[in-house]
Amino acid sequence: MAVVTFEFLRQPRAWHGRHRSTLGTPRQQGLLAVLALNANHELTKDELLTTAWDDPPPAGVKVVASYIYRIRSLRPEPDLRLRSERGYLLRPAR
């Protein structure tokens, strides 16, 4: 199993083994950073929206789902979970 390593200081980036991966737009990077800082803790869409955005977009929580969809496409590991019963959580591989 390949380990995914995230770095959020300086420019956010990720590695899959030796291969560097882009983390998308600054807003997407911010949402992923919020999830990583709250790893293993479930966050609702509302919590993600108010934490990741200073001025939440008019679309509200609908925009969170589209960013989560993009973040899911970044991760190769099936155990890097991004969904729970009430919201979203990032569950890193052990």
PDB file with one MODEL, atoms N, CA, C and O in Angstrom:
MODEL        1
ATOM      1  N   MET A   1       0.836  -1.170   0.000  1.00  0.00           N
ATOM      2  CA  MET A   1       0.000   0.000   0.000  1.00  0.00           C
ATOM      3  C   MET A   1       0.887   1.240   0.000  1.00  0.00           C
ATOM      4  O   MET A   1       1.772   1.363   0.846  1.00  0.00           O
ATOM      5  N   ALA A   2       0.661   2.162  -0.938  1.00  0.00           N
ATOM      6  CA  ALA A   2       1.407   3.405  -1.007  1.00  0.00           C
ATOM      7  C   ALA A   2       0.893   4.379   0.038  1.00  0.00           C
ATOM      8  O   ALA A   2      -0.317   4.504   0.231  1.00  0.00           O
ATOM      9  N   VAL A   3       1.798   5.065   0.708  1.00  0.00           N
ATOM     10  CA  VAL A   3       1.425   6.040   1.722  1.00  0.00           C
ATOM     11  C   VAL A   3       1.307   7.409   1.069  1.00  0.00           C
ATOM     12  O   VAL A   3       2.160   7.797   0.271  1.00  0.00           O
ATOM     13  N   VAL A   4       0.253   8.139   1.406  1.00  0.00           N
ATOM     14  CA  VAL A   4       0.066   9.503   0.931  1.00  0.00           C
ATOM     15  C   VAL A   4       0.528  10.429   2.038  1.00  0.00           C
ATOM     16  O   VAL A   4       0.070  10.316   3.175  1.00  0.00           O
ATOM     17  N   THR A   5       1.425  11.338   1.720  1.00  0.00           N
ATOM     18  CA  THR A   5       1.945  12.288   2.684  1.00  0.00           C
ATOM     19  C   THR A   5       1.508  13.680   2.280  1.00  0.00           C
ATOM     20  O   THR A   5       1.699  14.087   1.135  1.00  0.00           O
ATOM     21  N   PHE A   6       0.916  14.419   3.222  1.00  0.00           N
ATOM     22  CA  PHE A   6       0.487  15.789   2.966  1.00  0.00           C
ATOM     23  C   PHE A   6       1.398  16.753   3.697  1.00  0.00           C
ATOM     24  O   PHE A   6       1.870  16.463   4.796  1.00  0.00           O
ATOM     25  N   GLU A   7       1.646  17.913   3.081  1.00  0.00           N
ATOM     26  CA  GLU A   7       2.393  18.992   3.716  1.00  0.00           C
ATOM     27  C   GLU A   7       1.589  20.264   3.519  1.00  0.00           C
ATOM     28  O   GLU A   7       1.236  20.604   2.390  1.00  0.00           O
ATOM     29  N   PHE A   8       1.294  20.977   4.608  1.00  0.00           N
ATOM     30  CA  PHE A   8       0.474  22.175   4.507  1.00  0.00           C
ATOM     31  C   PHE A   8       1.234  23.455   4.827  1.00  0.00           C
ATOM     32  O   PHE A   8       0.720  24.546   4.578  1.00  0.00           O
ATOM     33  N   LEU A   9       2.429  23.355   5.367  1.00  0.00           N
ATOM     34  CA  LEU A   9       3.230  24.547   5.593  1.00  0.00           C
ATOM     35  C   LEU A   9       3.857  24.959   4.272  1.00  0.00           C
ATOM     36  O   LEU A   9       4.183  24.116   3.436  1.00  0.00           O
ATOM     37  N   ARG A  10       4.021  26.248   4.093  1.00  0.00           N
ATOM     38  CA  ARG A  10       4.463  26.809   2.813  1.00  0.00           C
ATOM     39  C   ARG A  10       3.402  26.510   1.766  1.00  0.00           C
ATOM     40  O   ARG A  10       2.239  26.870   1.949  1.00  0.00           O
ATOM     41  N   GLN A  11       3.780  25.862   0.681  1.00  0.00           N
ATOM     42  CA  GLN A  11       2.805  25.522  -0.363  1.00  0.00           C
ATOM     43  C   GLN A  11       2.243  24.132  -0.091  1.00  0.00           C
ATOM     44  O   GLN A  11       3.004  23.169   0.006  1.00  0.00           O
ATOM     45  N   PRO A  12       0.905  24.011   0.035  1.00  0.00           N
ATOM     46  CA  PRO A  12       0.319  22.683   0.273  1.00  0.00           C
ATOM     47  C   PRO A  12       0.630  21.723  -0.874  1.00  0.00           C
ATOM     48  O   PRO A  12       0.527  22.089  -2.045  1.00  0.00           O
ATOM     49  N   ARG A  13       1.005  20.507  -0.532  1.00  0.00           N
ATOM     50  CA  ARG A  13       1.318  19.495  -1.540  1.00  0.00           C
ATOM     51  C   ARG A  13       1.193  18.113  -0.938  1.00  0.00           C
ATOM     52  O   ARG A  13       1.092  17.954   0.279  1.00  0.00           O
ATOM     53  N   ALA A  14       1.200  17.126  -1.797  1.00  0.00           N
ATOM     54  CA  ALA A  14       1.084  15.729  -1.356  1.00  0.00           C
ATOM     55  C   ALA A  14       2.023  14.868  -2.178  1.00  0.00           C
ATOM     56  O   ALA A  14       2.391  15.210  -3.302  1.00  0.00           O
ATOM     57  N   TRP A  15       2.402  13.744  -1.589  1.00  0.00           N
ATOM     58  CA  TRP A  15       3.226  12.762  -2.291  1.00  0.00           C
ATOM     59  C   TRP A  15       2.575  11.403  -2.174  1.00  0.00           C
ATOM     60  O   TRP A  15       2.015  11.054  -1.135  1.00  0.00           O
ATOM     61  N   HIS A  16       2.651  10.643  -3.242  1.00  0.00           N
ATOM     62  CA  HIS A  16       2.279   9.230  -3.247  1.00  0.00           C
ATOM     63  C   HIS A  16       3.580   8.501  -3.522  1.00  0.00           C
ATOM     64  O   HIS A  16       3.985   8.344  -4.674  1.00  0.00           O
ATOM     65  N   GLY A  17       4.229   8.059  -2.465  1.00  0.00           N
ATOM     66  CA  GLY A  17       5.566   7.500  -2.620  1.00  0.00           C
ATOM     67  C   GLY A  17       6.508   8.627  -2.994  1.00  0.00           C
ATOM     68  O   GLY A  17       6.659   9.584  -2.234  1.00  0.00           O
ATOM     69  N   ARG A  18       7.146   8.531  -4.156  1.00  0.00           N
ATOM     70  CA  ARG A  18       8.058   9.577  -4.626  1.00  0.00           C
ATOM     71  C   ARG A  18       7.396  10.552  -5.588  1.00  0.00           C
ATOM     72  O   ARG A  18       8.031  11.511  -6.026  1.00  0.00           O
ATOM     73  N   HIS A  19       6.136  10.325  -5.922  1.00  0.00           N
ATOM     74  CA  HIS A  19       5.441  11.146  -6.910  1.00  0.00           C
ATOM     75  C   HIS A  19       4.666  12.272  -6.234  1.00  0.00           C
ATOM     76  O   HIS A  19       3.818  12.041  -5.371  1.00  0.00           O
ATOM     77  N   ARG A  20       4.982  13.496  -6.651  1.00  0.00           N
ATOM     78  CA  ARG A  20       4.307  14.665  -6.095  1.00  0.00           C
ATOM     79  C   ARG A  20       2.948  14.838  -6.764  1.00  0.00           C
ATOM     80  O   ARG A  20       2.805  14.599  -7.964  1.00  0.00           O
ATOM     81  N   SER A  21       1.967  15.248  -5.996  1.00  0.00           N
ATOM     82  CA  SER A  21       0.609  15.435  -6.501  1.00  0.00           C
ATOM     83  C   SER A  21       0.149  16.852  -6.198  1.00  0.00           C
ATOM     84  O   SER A  21       0.456  17.401  -5.140  1.00  0.00           O
ATOM     85  N   THR A  22      -0.582  17.437  -7.126  1.00  0.00           N
ATOM     86  CA  THR A  22      -1.156  18.754  -6.902  1.00  0.00           C
ATOM     87  C   THR A  22      -2.392  18.634  -6.015  1.00  0.00           C
ATOM     88  O   THR A  22      -3.088  17.620  -6.058  1.00  0.00           O
ATOM     89  N   LEU A  23      -2.665  19.642  -5.226  1.00  0.00           N
ATOM     90  CA  LEU A  23      -3.818  19.615  -4.337  1.00  0.00           C
ATOM     91  C   LEU A  23      -4.933  20.542  -4.813  1.00  0.00           C
ATOM     92  O   LEU A  23      -5.868  20.817  -4.061  1.00  0.00           O
ATOM     93  N   GLY A  24      -4.847  21.020  -6.035  1.00  0.00           N
ATOM     94  CA  GLY A  24      -5.927  21.818  -6.597  1.00  0.00           C
ATOM     95  C   GLY A  24      -5.855  23.291  -6.250  1.00  0.00           C
ATOM     96  O   GLY A  24      -4.792  23.830  -5.941  1.00  0.00           O
ATOM     97  N   THR A  25      -7.007  23.922  -6.310  1.00  0.00           N
ATOM     98  CA  THR A  25      -7.116  25.365  -6.089  1.00  0.00           C
ATOM     99  C   THR A  25      -6.857  25.727  -4.628  1.00  0.00           C
ATOM    100  O   THR A  25      -6.922  24.860  -3.756  1.00  0.00           O
ATOM    101  N   PRO A  26      -6.564  26.994  -4.355  1.00  0.00           N
ATOM    102  CA  PRO A  26      -6.354  27.402  -2.961  1.00  0.00           C
ATOM    103  C   PRO A  26      -7.545  27.071  -2.051  1.00  0.00           C
ATOM    104  O   PRO A  26      -7.338  26.674  -0.904  1.00  0.00           O
ATOM    105  N   ARG A  27      -8.767  27.222  -2.526  1.00  0.00           N
ATOM    106  CA  ARG A  27      -9.937  26.907  -1.707  1.00  0.00           C
ATOM    107  C   ARG A  27      -9.987  25.403  -1.416  1.00  0.00           C
ATOM    108  O   ARG A  27     -10.306  24.991  -0.301  1.00  0.00           O
ATOM    109  N   GLN A  28      -9.674  24.597  -2.416  1.00  0.00           N
ATOM    110  CA  GLN A  28      -9.643  23.143  -2.231  1.00  0.00           C
ATOM    111  C   GLN A  28      -8.546  22.754  -1.242  1.00  0.00           C
ATOM    112  O   GLN A  28      -8.743  21.882  -0.396  1.00  0.00           O
ATOM    113  N   GLN A  29      -7.397  23.403  -1.355  1.00  0.00           N
ATOM    114  CA  GLN A  29      -6.299  23.154  -0.420  1.00  0.00           C
ATOM    115  C   GLN A  29      -6.710  23.525   0.997  1.00  0.00           C
ATOM    116  O   GLN A  29      -6.377  22.820   1.949  1.00  0.00           O
ATOM    117  N   GLY A  30      -7.434  24.634   1.137  1.00  0.00           N
ATOM    118  CA  GLY A  30      -7.898  25.078   2.445  1.00  0.00           C
ATOM    119  C   GLY A  30      -8.866  24.091   3.067  1.00  0.00           C
ATOM    120  O   GLY A  30      -8.782  23.790   4.258  1.00  0.00           O
ATOM    121  N   LEU A  31      -9.787  23.588   2.253  1.00  0.00           N
ATOM    122  CA  LEU A  31     -10.757  22.614   2.754  1.00  0.00           C
ATOM    123  C   LEU A  31     -10.056  21.323   3.176  1.00  0.00           C
ATOM    124  O   LEU A  31     -10.393  20.739   4.206  1.00  0.00           O
ATOM    125  N   LEU A  32      -9.090  20.882   2.386  1.00  0.00           N
ATOM    126  CA  LEU A  32      -8.320  19.691   2.742  1.00  0.00           C
ATOM    127  C   LEU A  32      -7.512  19.932   4.017  1.00  0.00           C
ATOM    128  O   LEU A  32      -7.387  19.034   4.849  1.00  0.00           O
ATOM    129  N   ALA A  33      -6.968  21.129   4.174  1.00  0.00           N
ATOM    130  CA  ALA A  33      -6.218  21.451   5.396  1.00  0.00           C
ATOM    131  C   ALA A  33      -7.129  21.412   6.621  1.00  0.00           C
ATOM    132  O   ALA A  33      -6.725  20.919   7.674  1.00  0.00           O
ATOM    133  N   VAL A  34      -8.352  21.927   6.494  1.00  0.00           N
ATOM    134  CA  VAL A  34      -9.310  21.875   7.604  1.00  0.00           C
ATOM    135  C   VAL A  34      -9.600  20.422   7.970  1.00  0.00           C
ATOM    136  O   VAL A  34      -9.631  20.070   9.149  1.00  0.00           O
ATOM    137  N   LEU A  35      -9.810  19.584   6.966  1.00  0.00           N
ATOM    138  CA  LEU A  35     -10.055  18.164   7.219  1.00  0.00           C
ATOM    139  C   LEU A  35      -8.847  17.513   7.893  1.00  0.00           C
ATOM    140  O   LEU A  35      -9.003  16.724   8.825  1.00  0.00           O
ATOM    141  N   ALA A  36      -7.646  17.845   7.423  1.00  0.00           N
ATOM    142  CA  ALA A  36      -6.430  17.252   7.995  1.00  0.00           C
ATOM    143  C   ALA A  36      -6.208  17.712   9.433  1.00  0.00           C
ATOM    144  O   ALA A  36      -5.805  16.919  10.284  1.00  0.00           O
ATOM    145  N   LEU A  37      -6.466  18.983   9.707  1.00  0.00           N
ATOM    146  CA  LEU A  37      -6.306  19.490  11.070  1.00  0.00           C
ATOM    147  C   LEU A  37      -7.320  18.885  12.030  1.00  0.00           C
ATOM    148  O   LEU A  37      -7.112  18.873  13.243  1.00  0.00           O
ATOM    149  N   ASN A  38      -8.408  18.388  11.479  1.00  0.00           N
ATOM    150  CA  ASN A  38      -9.449  17.745  12.276  1.00  0.00           C
ATOM    151  C   ASN A  38      -9.525  16.251  11.975  1.00  0.00           C
ATOM    152  O   ASN A  38     -10.595  15.650  12.071  1.00  0.00           O
ATOM    153  N   ALA A  39      -8.397  15.654  11.612  1.00  0.00           N
ATOM    154  CA  ALA A  39      -8.357  14.235  11.237  1.00  0.00           C
ATOM    155  C   ALA A  39      -9.022  13.378  12.301  1.00  0.00           C
ATOM    156  O   ALA A  39      -8.834  13.579  13.501  1.00  0.00           O
ATOM    157  N   ASN A  40      -9.805  12.419  11.827  1.00  0.00           N
ATOM    158  CA  ASN A  40     -10.544  11.480  12.672  1.00  0.00           C
ATOM    159  C   ASN A  40     -11.684  12.129  13.464  1.00  0.00           C
ATOM    160  O   ASN A  40     -12.259  11.500  14.353  1.00  0.00           O
ATOM    161  N   HIS A  41     -12.008  13.376  13.144  1.00  0.00           N
ATOM    162  CA  HIS A  41     -13.143  14.056  13.766  1.00  0.00           C
ATOM    163  C   HIS A  41     -14.120  14.461  12.667  1.00  0.00           C
ATOM    164  O   HIS A  41     -13.755  15.141  11.708  1.00  0.00           O
ATOM    165  N   GLU A  42     -15.344  14.038  12.826  1.00  0.00           N
ATOM    166  CA  GLU A  42     -16.376  14.314  11.834  1.00  0.00           C
ATOM    167  C   GLU A  42     -16.757  15.796  11.845  1.00  0.00           C
ATOM    168  O   GLU A  42     -16.973  16.390  12.901  1.00  0.00           O
ATOM    169  N   LEU A  43     -16.834  16.379  10.637  1.00  0.00           N
ATOM    170  CA  LEU A  43     -17.272  17.760  10.475  1.00  0.00           C
ATOM    171  C   LEU A  43     -18.498  17.784   9.572  1.00  0.00           C
ATOM    172  O   LEU A  43     -18.516  17.121   8.535  1.00  0.00           O
ATOM    173  N   THR A  44     -19.515  18.537   9.954  1.00  0.00           N
ATOM    174  CA  THR A  44     -20.684  18.668   9.091  1.00  0.00           C
ATOM    175  C   THR A  44     -20.349  19.611   7.940  1.00  0.00           C
ATOM    176  O   THR A  44     -19.332  20.305   7.974  1.00  0.00           O
ATOM    177  N   LYS A  45     -21.206  19.633   6.922  1.00  0.00           N
ATOM    178  CA  LYS A  45     -20.999  20.562   5.804  1.00  0.00           C
ATOM    179  C   LYS A  45     -20.999  22.004   6.310  1.00  0.00           C
ATOM    180  O   LYS A  45     -20.204  22.826   5.853  1.00  0.00           O
ATOM    181  N   ASP A  46     -21.884  22.306   7.244  1.00  0.00           N
ATOM    182  CA  ASP A  46     -21.934  23.667   7.793  1.00  0.00           C
ATOM    183  C   ASP A  46     -20.636  24.023   8.510  1.00  0.00           C
ATOM    184  O   ASP A  46     -20.137  25.139   8.367  1.00  0.00           O
ATOM    185  N   GLU A  47     -20.089  23.090   9.277  1.00  0.00           N
ATOM    186  CA  GLU A  47     -18.821  23.345   9.974  1.00  0.00           C
ATOM    187  C   GLU A  47     -17.688  23.560   8.982  1.00  0.00           C
ATOM    188  O   GLU A  47     -16.861  24.454   9.167  1.00  0.00           O
ATOM    189  N   LEU A  48     -17.644  22.746   7.931  1.00  0.00           N
ATOM    190  CA  LEU A  48     -16.612  22.928   6.907  1.00  0.00           C
ATOM    191  C   LEU A  48     -16.770  24.274   6.217  1.00  0.00           C
ATOM    192  O   LEU A  48     -15.782  24.967   5.972  1.00  0.00           O
ATOM    193  N   LEU A  49     -17.983  24.642   5.908  1.00  0.00           N
ATOM    194  CA  LEU A  49     -18.255  25.896   5.213  1.00  0.00           C
ATOM    195  C   LEU A  49     -17.812  27.091   6.045  1.00  0.00           C
ATOM    196  O   LEU A  49     -17.146  27.990   5.532  1.00  0.00           O
ATOM    197  N   THR A  50     -18.169  27.109   7.306  1.00  0.00           N
ATOM    198  CA  THR A  50     -17.825  28.261   8.142  1.00  0.00           C
ATOM    199  C   THR A  50     -16.351  28.277   8.551  1.00  0.00           C
ATOM    200  O   THR A  50     -15.812  29.334   8.879  1.00  0.00           O
ATOM    201  N   THR A  51     -15.702  27.122   8.536  1.00  0.00           N
ATOM    202  CA  THR A  51     -14.281  27.068   8.890  1.00  0.00           C
ATOM    203  C   THR A  51     -13.384  27.397   7.705  1.00  0.00           C
ATOM    204  O   THR A  51     -12.379  28.089   7.865  1.00  0.00           O
ATOM    205  N   ALA A  52     -13.729  26.916   6.531  1.00  0.00           N
ATOM    206  CA  ALA A  52     -12.872  27.084   5.356  1.00  0.00           C
ATOM    207  C   ALA A  52     -13.096  28.414   4.619  1.00  0.00           C
ATOM    208  O   ALA A  52     -12.220  28.859   3.878  1.00  0.00           O
ATOM    209  N   TRP A  53     -14.245  29.043   4.812  1.00  0.00           N
ATOM    210  CA  TRP A  53     -14.555  30.294   4.112  1.00  0.00           C
ATOM    211  C   TRP A  53     -14.741  31.427   5.104  1.00  0.00           C
ATOM    212  O   TRP A  53     -15.498  31.296   6.066  1.00  0.00           O
ATOM    213  N   ASP A  54     -14.053  32.543   4.876  1.00  0.00           N
ATOM    214  CA  ASP A  54     -14.299  33.741   5.684  1.00  0.00           C
ATOM    215  C   ASP A  54     -15.674  34.309   5.358  1.00  0.00           C
ATOM    216  O   ASP A  54     -16.420  34.733   6.241  1.00  0.00           O
ATOM    217  N   ASP A  55     -15.985  34.307   4.069  1.00  0.00           N
ATOM    218  CA  ASP A  55     -17.272  34.797   3.579  1.00  0.00           C
ATOM    219  C   ASP A  55     -17.885  33.679   2.739  1.00  0.00           C
ATOM    220  O   ASP A  55     -17.626  33.597   1.538  1.00  0.00           O
ATOM    221  N   PRO A  56     -18.699  32.812   3.361  1.00  0.00           N
ATOM    222  CA  PRO A  56     -19.237  31.656   2.639  1.00  0.00           C
ATOM    223  C   PRO A  56     -19.973  32.048   1.358  1.00  0.00           C
ATOM    224  O   PRO A  56     -20.656  33.072   1.322  1.00  0.00           O
ATOM    225  N   PRO A  57     -19.837  31.242   0.314  1.00  0.00           N
ATOM    226  CA  PRO A  57     -20.477  31.544  -0.972  1.00  0.00           C
ATOM    227  C   PRO A  57     -21.997  31.443  -0.876  1.00  0.00           C
ATOM    228  O   PRO A  57     -22.526  30.755  -0.003  1.00  0.00           O
ATOM    229  N   PRO A  58     -22.696  32.134  -1.779  1.00  0.00           N
ATOM    230  CA  PRO A  58     -24.166  32.099  -1.768  1.00  0.00           C
ATOM    231  C   PRO A  58     -24.736  30.686  -1.927  1.00  0.00           C
ATOM    232  O   PRO A  58     -25.829  30.404  -1.436  1.00  0.00           O
ATOM    233  N   ALA A  59     -24.014  29.809  -2.599  1.00  0.00           N
ATOM    234  CA  ALA A  59     -24.499  28.434  -2.794  1.00  0.00           C
ATOM    235  C   ALA A  59     -24.488  27.647  -1.483  1.00  0.00           C
ATOM    236  O   ALA A  59     -25.087  26.574  -1.400  1.00  0.00           O
ATOM    237  N   GLY A  60     -23.826  28.161  -0.480  1.00  0.00           N
ATOM    238  CA  GLY A  60     -23.811  27.513   0.831  1.00  0.00           C
ATOM    239  C   GLY A  60     -23.163  26.144   0.817  1.00  0.00           C
ATOM    240  O   GLY A  60     -22.136  25.931   0.171  1.00  0.00           O
ATOM    241  N   VAL A  61     -23.782  25.213   1.544  1.00  0.00           N
ATOM    242  CA  VAL A  61     -23.178  23.899   1.727  1.00  0.00           C
ATOM    243  C   VAL A  61     -23.088  23.091   0.436  1.00  0.00           C
ATOM    244  O   VAL A  61     -22.338  22.117   0.376  1.00  0.00           O
ATOM    245  N   LYS A  62     -23.834  23.473  -0.591  1.00  0.00           N
ATOM    246  CA  LYS A  62     -23.749  22.746  -1.870  1.00  0.00           C
ATOM    247  C   LYS A  62     -22.338  22.798  -2.441  1.00  0.00           C
ATOM    248  O   LYS A  62     -21.894  21.851  -3.089  1.00  0.00           O
ATOM    249  N   VAL A  63     -21.640  23.892  -2.204  1.00  0.00           N
ATOM    250  CA  VAL A  63     -20.286  24.026  -2.740  1.00  0.00           C
ATOM    251  C   VAL A  63     -19.310  23.073  -2.045  1.00  0.00           C
ATOM    252  O   VAL A  63     -18.326  22.645  -2.649  1.00  0.00           O
ATOM    253  N   VAL A  64     -19.576  22.743  -0.786  1.00  0.00           N
ATOM    254  CA  VAL A  64     -18.703  21.825  -0.052  1.00  0.00           C
ATOM    255  C   VAL A  64     -18.652  20.468  -0.750  1.00  0.00           C
ATOM    256  O   VAL A  64     -17.576  19.888  -0.895  1.00  0.00           O
ATOM    257  N   ALA A  65     -19.794  19.963  -1.177  1.00  0.00           N
ATOM    258  CA  ALA A  65     -19.845  18.658  -1.846  1.00  0.00           C
ATOM    259  C   ALA A  65     -18.998  18.642  -3.113  1.00  0.00           C
ATOM    260  O   ALA A  65     -18.341  17.643  -3.405  1.00  0.00           O
ATOM    261  N   SER A  66     -19.006  19.742  -3.871  1.00  0.00           N
ATOM    262  CA  SER A  66     -18.210  19.759  -5.102  1.00  0.00           C
ATOM    263  C   SER A  66     -16.714  19.756  -4.800  1.00  0.00           C
ATOM    264  O   SER A  66     -15.941  19.135  -5.529  1.00  0.00           O
ATOM    265  N   TYR A  67     -16.300  20.436  -3.742  1.00  0.00           N
ATOM    266  CA  TYR A  67     -14.887  20.407  -3.364  1.00  0.00           C
ATOM    267  C   TYR A  67     -14.490  19.040  -2.811  1.00  0.00           C
ATOM    268  O   TYR A  67     -13.393  18.556  -3.090  1.00  0.00           O
ATOM    269  N   ILE A  68     -15.355  18.423  -2.042  1.00  0.00           N
ATOM    270  CA  ILE A  68     -15.073  17.081  -1.525  1.00  0.00           C
ATOM    271  C   ILE A  68     -14.908  16.107  -2.685  1.00  0.00           C
ATOM    272  O   ILE A  68     -14.029  15.245  -2.648  1.00  0.00           O
ATOM    273  N   TYR A  69     -15.737  16.232  -3.710  1.00  0.00           N
ATOM    274  CA  TYR A  69     -15.634  15.382  -4.897  1.00  0.00           C
ATOM    275  C   TYR A  69     -14.246  15.522  -5.523  1.00  0.00           C
ATOM    276  O   TYR A  69     -13.624  14.528  -5.895  1.00  0.00           O
ATOM    277  N   ARG A  70     -13.769  16.756  -5.637  1.00  0.00           N
ATOM    278  CA  ARG A  70     -12.433  16.989  -6.222  1.00  0.00           C
ATOM    279  C   ARG A  70     -11.321  16.446  -5.331  1.00  0.00           C
ATOM    280  O   ARG A  70     -10.337  15.893  -5.821  1.00  0.00           O
ATOM    281  N   ILE A  71     -11.484  16.604  -4.027  1.00  0.00           N
ATOM    282  CA  ILE A  71     -10.476  16.091  -3.093  1.00  0.00           C
ATOM    283  C   ILE A  71     -10.420  14.568  -3.170  1.00  0.00           C
ATOM    284  O   ILE A  71      -9.338  13.984  -3.113  1.00  0.00           O
ATOM    285  N   ARG A  72     -11.575  13.924  -3.299  1.00  0.00           N
ATOM    286  CA  ARG A  72     -11.593  12.462  -3.423  1.00  0.00           C
ATOM    287  C   ARG A  72     -10.787  11.993  -4.624  1.00  0.00           C
ATOM    288  O   ARG A  72     -10.154  10.938  -4.565  1.00  0.00           O
ATOM    289  N   SER A  73     -10.798  12.746  -5.699  1.00  0.00           N
ATOM    290  CA  SER A  73     -10.063  12.342  -6.898  1.00  0.00           C
ATOM    291  C   SER A  73      -8.550  12.425  -6.700  1.00  0.00           C
ATOM    292  O   SER A  73      -7.796  11.872  -7.500  1.00  0.00           O
ATOM    293  N   LEU A  74      -8.094  13.106  -5.650  1.00  0.00           N
ATOM    294  CA  LEU A  74      -6.663  13.238  -5.371  1.00  0.00           C
ATOM    295  C   LEU A  74      -6.087  12.033  -4.648  1.00  0.00           C
ATOM    296  O   LEU A  74      -4.883  11.786  -4.724  1.00  0.00           O
ATOM    297  N   ARG A  75      -6.917  11.288  -3.957  1.00  0.00           N
ATOM    298  CA  ARG A  75      -6.427  10.259  -3.051  1.00  0.00           C
ATOM    299  C   ARG A  75      -6.518   8.869  -3.676  1.00  0.00           C
ATOM    300  O   ARG A  75      -7.593   8.462  -4.117  1.00  0.00           O
ATOM    301  N   PRO A  76      -5.433   8.155  -3.719  1.00  0.00           N
ATOM    302  CA  PRO A  76      -5.439   6.814  -4.267  1.00  0.00           C
ATOM    303  C   PRO A  76      -5.818   5.748  -3.255  1.00  0.00           C
ATOM    304  O   PRO A  76      -6.204   4.645  -3.640  1.00  0.00           O
ATOM    305  N   GLU A  77      -5.716   6.053  -1.977  1.00  0.00           N
ATOM    306  CA  GLU A  77      -5.924   5.037  -0.949  1.00  0.00           C
ATOM    307  C   GLU A  77      -7.391   4.950  -0.531  1.00  0.00           C
ATOM    308  O   GLU A  77      -7.986   5.968  -0.179  1.00  0.00           O
ATOM    309  N   PRO A  78      -7.974   3.775  -0.564  1.00  0.00           N
ATOM    310  CA  PRO A  78      -9.375   3.643  -0.173  1.00  0.00           C
ATOM    311  C   PRO A  78      -9.626   3.874   1.314  1.00  0.00           C
ATOM    312  O   PRO A  78     -10.762   4.140   1.706  1.00  0.00           O
ATOM    313  N   ASP A  79      -8.586   3.779   2.155  1.00  0.00           N
ATOM    314  CA  ASP A  79      -8.804   3.968   3.581  1.00  0.00           C
ATOM    315  C   ASP A  79      -8.635   5.420   4.018  1.00  0.00           C
ATOM    316  O   ASP A  79      -8.719   5.721   5.208  1.00  0.00           O
ATOM    317  N   LEU A  80      -8.402   6.309   3.078  1.00  0.00           N
ATOM    318  CA  LEU A  80      -8.398   7.735   3.368  1.00  0.00           C
ATOM    319  C   LEU A  80      -9.842   8.204   3.193  1.00  0.00           C
ATOM    320  O   LEU A  80     -10.218   8.737   2.149  1.00  0.00           O
ATOM    321  N   ARG A  81     -10.628   7.997   4.223  1.00  0.00           N
ATOM    322  CA  ARG A  81     -12.074   8.152   4.155  1.00  0.00           C
ATOM    323  C   ARG A  81     -12.491   9.622   4.236  1.00  0.00           C
ATOM    324  O   ARG A  81     -11.946  10.388   5.032  1.00  0.00           O
ATOM    325  N   LEU A  82     -13.459  10.005   3.407  1.00  0.00           N
ATOM    326  CA  LEU A  82     -13.908  11.389   3.399  1.00  0.00           C
ATOM    327  C   LEU A  82     -15.396  11.544   3.648  1.00  0.00           C
ATOM    328  O   LEU A  82     -15.934  12.633   3.450  1.00  0.00           O
ATOM    329  N   ARG A  83     -16.064  10.513   4.067  1.00  0.00           N
ATOM    330  CA  ARG A  83     -17.506  10.604   4.297  1.00  0.00           C
ATOM    331  C   ARG A  83     -17.854   9.831   5.557  1.00  0.00           C
ATOM    332  O   ARG A  83     -17.276   8.783   5.843  1.00  0.00           O
ATOM    333  N   SER A  84     -18.793  10.360   6.292  1.00  0.00           N
ATOM    334  CA  SER A  84     -19.303   9.661   7.469  1.00  0.00           C
ATOM    335  C   SER A  84     -20.819   9.824   7.464  1.00  0.00           C
ATOM    336  O   SER A  84     -21.389  10.327   6.495  1.00  0.00           O
ATOM    337  N   GLU A  85     -21.458   9.408   8.525  1.00  0.00           N
ATOM    338  CA  GLU A  85     -22.919   9.468   8.551  1.00  0.00           C
ATOM    339  C   GLU A  85     -23.455  10.898   8.569  1.00  0.00           C
ATOM    340  O   GLU A  85     -24.441  11.187   7.891  1.00  0.00           O
ATOM    341  N   ARG A  86     -22.832  11.793   9.324  1.00  0.00           N
ATOM    342  CA  ARG A  86     -23.338  13.166   9.452  1.00  0.00           C
ATOM    343  C   ARG A  86     -22.613  14.169   8.571  1.00  0.00           C
ATOM    344  O   ARG A  86     -23.147  15.246   8.304  1.00  0.00           O
ATOM    345  N   GLY A  87     -21.436  13.850   8.122  1.00  0.00           N
ATOM    346  CA  GLY A  87     -20.661  14.832   7.375  1.00  0.00           C
ATOM    347  C   GLY A  87     -19.431  14.216   6.759  1.00  0.00           C
ATOM    348  O   GLY A  87     -19.509  13.186   6.090  1.00  0.00           O
ATOM    349  N   TYR A  88     -18.299  14.843   6.984  1.00  0.00           N
ATOM    350  CA  TYR A  88     -17.049  14.402   6.380  1.00  0.00           C
ATOM    351  C   TYR A  88     -15.966  14.295   7.437  1.00  0.00           C
ATOM    352  O   TYR A  88     -15.953  15.039   8.419  1.00  0.00           O
ATOM    353  N   LEU A  89     -15.065  13.361   7.218  1.00  0.00           N
ATOM    354  CA  LEU A  89     -13.887  13.248   8.059  1.00  0.00           C
ATOM    355  C   LEU A  89     -12.750  12.686   7.227  1.00  0.00           C
ATOM    356  O   LEU A  89     -12.962  11.945   6.267  1.00  0.00           O
ATOM    357  N   LEU A  90     -11.565  13.047   7.609  1.00  0.00           N
ATOM    358  CA  LEU A  90     -10.374  12.513   6.962  1.00  0.00           C
ATOM    359  C   LEU A  90      -9.808  11.486   7.916  1.00  0.00           C
ATOM    360  O   LEU A  90      -9.379  11.825   9.019  1.00  0.00           O
ATOM    361  N   ARG A  91      -9.805  10.243   7.502  1.00  0.00           N
ATOM    362  CA  ARG A  91      -9.278   9.175   8.335  1.00  0.00           C
ATOM    363  C   ARG A  91      -8.005   8.662   7.685  1.00  0.00           C
ATOM    364  O   ARG A  91      -8.069   7.848   6.764  1.00  0.00           O
ATOM    365  N   PRO A  92      -6.846   9.126   8.151  1.00  0.00           N
ATOM    366  CA  PRO A  92      -5.578   8.701   7.575  1.00  0.00           C
ATOM    367  C   PRO A  92      -5.345   7.196   7.767  1.00  0.00           C
ATOM    368  O   PRO A  92      -5.849   6.584   8.708  1.00  0.00           O
ATOM    369  N   ALA A  93      -4.577   6.633   6.857  1.00  0.00           N
ATOM    370  CA  ALA A  93      -4.182   5.223   6.980  1.00  0.00           C
ATOM    371  C   ALA A  93      -3.324   5.070   8.227  1.00  0.00           C
ATOM    372  O   ALA A  93      -2.600   5.987   8.612  1.00  0.00           O
ATOM    373  N   ARG A  94      -3.412   3.924   8.839  1.00  0.00           N
ATOM    374  CA  ARG A  94      -2.622   3.678  10.056  1.00  0.00           C
ATOM    375  C   ARG A  94      -1.382   2.919   9.732  1.00  0.00           C
ATOM    376  O   ARG A  94      -0.591   2.618  10.626  1.00  0.00           O
TER     377      ARG A  94
ENDMDL
END
